[in-house]
Amino acid sequence: MITGVLKRIPDAKPYQKNLFIIAYVSASRLISHVYAYLSLRVSLFYLVGIFDLWDGVRTLLISSVGAYAITKYVDGPFMPWIGFVFLMSHLSVNHLHRQFVNEPGKIDITGAQMVLVMKLTAFCWNVHDGRLPEKDLVDYQKERALRELPSLLDYAGYVLFFPSLFAGPSFDYVDYRRWIETTMFDVPPGTDPSKAPRTRKKRKIPKSSTPAALKAVSGLAWIFLFLKFSGWYNNELVLGDQYMRYGFLRRVWILEMLGFTSRLKYYGVWSLTEGACILSGMGYKGLDPETSVPQWNRLQNVNPWGIESAQNSRAYLENWNMNTNNWLRNYMYLRVTPKGKKPGFRASLATFVTSAFWHGFYPGYYMSFLLAAFIQTVAKNFRRHIRPFFMTPDGQKPTPNKRYYDILSYFATQAAFCFTTAPFVLLTLPSSLLVWSRVYFYTIFGVAASMAFFASPAKPWLNRRLSERNHLVPQRSSSQSSTNQPMLGLPSDPGQDINEAVKEVREEVEARRRRGLSASMPSGRDLKAAVESKLGKKHFLVFGNAIPLLNSCEKFSTKIPETANLLTDRDLLLELQYKDF
C-alpha cells in the first residue's frame, strides 16, 4: 500500500518522492508534507514499535554519512577503496557482534547493512568514475558515472529507498536518479504509439499493479511453503539421533530438503521486495524488443526454477542472489584488474575474500565457499571433456544419449550442492562436520576422485578420443571463456589461479635478472613462501589445488627442474603431484 502511494506522487515533483522515502524510513521531522505525515506514523510503528531498531537506524546513518563524506572530501584513485574499507569494516563489526551475542529472536540490522554496503561501495565507484576522462571508461562505467555529487536529499532518498531497504535488491544511484526523474520510462524513439505501455492519465510510469501482484502472490506462496516445510525439515532433524536411523539415501534426501526449505525463505522475501519495487516502478526494464510488452525484471534477485532445475554449478549459482553477483563482478572482480589486462588470480582472490567477509564470519560460510570453488573446477572439466561426447561433432546439437547426461548431471549437481550448502544453514563448525560425517563426506570424496581423474592420463586420452571423433582439436568457445568470471565470489578455476601466482613470481625473478640484480628461480620452500605471500597463507590451499604439494615442498623441489617452464604446465604439475606423492 505504501509503495503504491509512493508511485502516485506526481512525476514533476521528485523532491516529494525523496521526502516521502526519508520520512517513511527514518521517521524524521519532515511532517509538513502530507506524505511524510502519513509515513511518519507507519514508520515509527514499523521500525520502532515492532522491531525496536533505533540502533539499526544509527548503524545505517553511520555508513551513509561516512560514505558521502568520503566521496565529497577524498579525491584520487584510492577514494573508492577507502570507502570500501570503511563500509566493510563497519559491517564486519556488526557481523561479529551478531555472531557472539547470538540472539536469534532479536531482529538485527545486518541484512539491511549488507544491502547498503553494495549500494554505497558502488556509489563510491560511480563518483570516482565521474571524475575520470570519458576515454578511460568502458561503456558500463560511462552509463553509471556521476559527474557531480547528488544533493543530500537525493542521496538520502537513494539510501533509504524503503521497498528494498531490509532485504534488497541493490541498485546503482543512476537507476534511482532515472526513476526519480522518470527518464527510466522514456519510450524508445520510433516506437509505435499503439505499442507504448499503458499509463495512468498523464503519468510516465507504466501500470505495474498486475506484475507486482503476481510477485506478491508468489512471495506469499513461498513463505507459506517455508512455514510448512520448516516443521518437517530443520537443523534439529539432521543433528538429532533420529537422523541416523534412516538409510544413506534417505539421509541425503533429507539434506536436500533442508537446503530447499532454507531457500524457500529467501524465495519468499526476495519475491515480495521485488514486487514492491515493481509496484513503485523501479523494476521497469523497458519494452521487450519483440513483443513490446513492458519488462519488470530489472531488479530480479533470484530465479527459483533456474536453481531447482540446474544441471551444473554455474547455472545453480548464477540464478541465486543475482544482484550480489553483479556487484561482485562490476565493483570488485573487474576493479582490481589493471587496465589492459585480463582478470587473474588477484581478481579471483579479492572477489572471494570480499564475498566471504560480506556474508559474515560463521565457519559454515567458509566451508561452503571452499568446497563450492572446487565443485566449479570439477564441473568445468566435465563440461569440457565429457559433455562433448554427447553432442554432435560440430557441438551444435545433442545426440540421442544427451538426455542421460542431462539427467545424471542434474542429480549430481543437486546432490553436491545440498551437501555443500548444509554448513551455510548450520553455521557452526561442529554441527557442519557432524552432518557431513553422517553422510560420509560423499561430495568431498567425489570431488577428490574427479580431480584425480582429470589430473591423470585419462584427460589427455579423452582429448585424443574427442579429437578423433570430431576430426579437430576441441576449442574453447567464447561462451566457455565467459564463464571464467566468478559466481558469488567463488573462483571458477582455482588451479588456474595458482598458475597465475607462480607466473607472477617468475616474472618478478626475470625482471630482477634483467635489471642485473641477483636472483634465481625459487625452489620448494621458497616457492611456497612466495606464492603464499601472493595469495595469502590461509587461501593457499583453496587456490593451490595441490594439497600434497604444501606438505611436501622439499620433495617437490627435487622433482621439478629449475627451468621454470614446467611450472606453467598445470597438467604436468598435477600429474607429478598425484604420481609421486
Summary of the structure (lengths in Angstrom):
residues: 581
radius of gyration: 26.2
end to end distance: 65.7
largest distance: 80.0
contacts: 1798
relative contact order: 0.07
helix: 68%
strand: 1%
